[in-house]
Amino acid sequence: MAYQTKAMCQDTYLQAATAVLYTVPAATRSIVKEIILCNTDTNAIAVTMNYLKDGGTLAKGAIMSAVSFAAGETKILSLSSVLNAGDAIKGLAGTADKVTVSISGIEENV
């Protein structure tokens, strides 16, 4: 089985409506290793992120729920979350185009 490090989502702004940030490709398993979030605004902003099961719309698990980011604050989440083909990560922020998100990890062909 081949492993490949991957920028799953890079320097993307969260929107005010929930959006999918990364979907595990077919015949692949992913290990999400790190999520970096940065509030570029001068005001605090709440951020919510979840895992989705196999392309569904219901949350598989919360990564964070309405966590407040102070103005200019950056948070780095170190993870080892395993996602299967079709699973996804979604997120939103209280204000659009102010919080950047980068997700990195490993993809394994199965």
C-alpha positions, 0 to 999 in steps of 0.5 A, spaced: 500 500 500 502 506 497 502 512 502 503 519 500 503 526 504 498 530 502 495 538 502 488 536 503 486 543 503 491 549 503 490 556 505 482 556 504 477 561 507 472 558 511 465 561 509 459 563 513 455 557 510 457 550 511 462 547 506 466 541 504 473 542 505 476 535 503 473 529 501 477 522 501 478 519 494 475 513 492 479 507 494 483 511 499 484 512 506 486 518 509 489 520 516 488 527 518 494 529 521 494 537 522 489 543 521 491 550 522 486 555 522 487 563 523 483 568 524 485 574 519 480 579 522 480 584 527 474 581 531 473 575 534 470 569 530 466 563 532 469 556 528 465 550 527 468 544 523 466 536 523 467 530 519 462 527 515 461 520 514 461 517 507 459 523 503 453 524 507 450 530 510 450 528 518 456 530 522 460 523 524 464 527 529 465 534 531 472 537 531 470 544 534 463 547 535 463 554 535 470 555 538 471 563 538 478 565 535 480 572 537 482 577 532 489 575 529 489 568 533 492 562 530 490 555 532 494 548 530 490 542 531 494 536 531 490 529 530 491 522 527 484 522 525 482 516 520 477 517 514 475 512 509 473 513 502 467 518 501 468 521 508 469 528 508 471 534 513 466 541 513 467 547 516 464 554 517 466 561 520 461 566 523 464 571 518 466 569 511 473 570 508 476 571 514 478 565 517 483 561 513 484 553 514 489 548 511 489 541 512 494 536 511 495 529 512 497 522 509 493 518 504 493 511 503 491 507 497 487 501 499 
